[in-house]
């Protein structure tokens, strides 16, 4: 995975800024991995604090400005909230109650 990580960083360095994004399929093919492996590798980079941004319309890229990073974070937050809404409906509890439960110390 280290090789893929290093290769991914190397490729993404040539895709800085929203206007230079690269699609998941293209990026995965370039790295000779499948799209699921790519998403896992992107998540790992993000967990390490590397500002890998991306949406379906922009492709993946390294944030060049604070605005791009803010847009990416808003997109990720929106996806997370959508997942929480689905969970609250499956559990049949109000979203505020679910969110409150997430804040309980473990």
N, C-alpha and C positions, 0 to 999 in steps of 0.2 A: 504494500500500500504506500510505502514511502516513495517509491519511484513514481507511482501515479500522482501522489501529492506534489512532488517536485515538478513533474511534467505539467500538471494542472496549473500550478503557480506560474511556471514559465510561459505557458500559453496565454493565461489571463493577463499577464503583464503587457501583452501587446493589444489587449482589449480594455483600455482604460477609458472610462466615460460612457454614458448612456448611448451615445451615437455609435459606439464601436462594439456593441454587444455581439455575442456569438450564440447561436442557437444550441440547445442541448444536444440535438441529434448530431450536428456538425462537430461539436466539441467532443462528444463521446466517441464518434468515429475516429477523430484525430488521435485520441488517447487509446484507441483500441479497447474500449470498455463499453458496457451497455449503459443505458440512460439511468437505470436504478443505481448502478455503481457510481455514476457521475453525481447523482443527487446526494448520495452518501458522502462522497469526497467533498462536495461543495459545503455540505453541512459541517463536516469536520473543520474545514478552513474557517467557516464562520464562527464555530465554537472556539477556535484559536484567536479570534479577534480580527481576522483578515476581512476587509470590507468588500466581500464578494456580493454584488447586487445582481438583481435580475428579476424579470417578469416574463410571462409568455410573449409579450409584445416587444421586449427589448433584447431578450437573450441575456446571457451572463456577461458581467463586466466588473472591473474593479472601480469602485467609486472614485471619481475625480474631484467631486465637490461635496460639501456638507449637505447641500440640497439633494444630491443624488442619494446619499446615504439615508437622509430623512425619508425620501420617497420609498426606498427599499424597506426601511423599517416599518413604515405605514402599511405597505403591501403585506409584509409578514404578519403584522399585528392583525390585519383584517382577516387573513387566512386562519390565524389562531382563534380569533373571536368566532368565526364561522364554525369551526370545529367545536368550540365550547357551547354554542347554541344547539348544535346537533346533539351533543352529549346531554345537555339539560332536557331536551325533548325525549331522548331515549330513557333517561332516568325519571322523567316526569316530575322534575323539580324546577322551580323558577331559576333563571340564569343568575340573578343576584345571590340566591342561596348557594348555588354551585360555586360561584366565584368566592363567596365567603368561606366555603369549605376548603377551597384551595389555599386560603391564607392561614388556616389552622396550623399551629406548630406540630411538627411530626416527631 
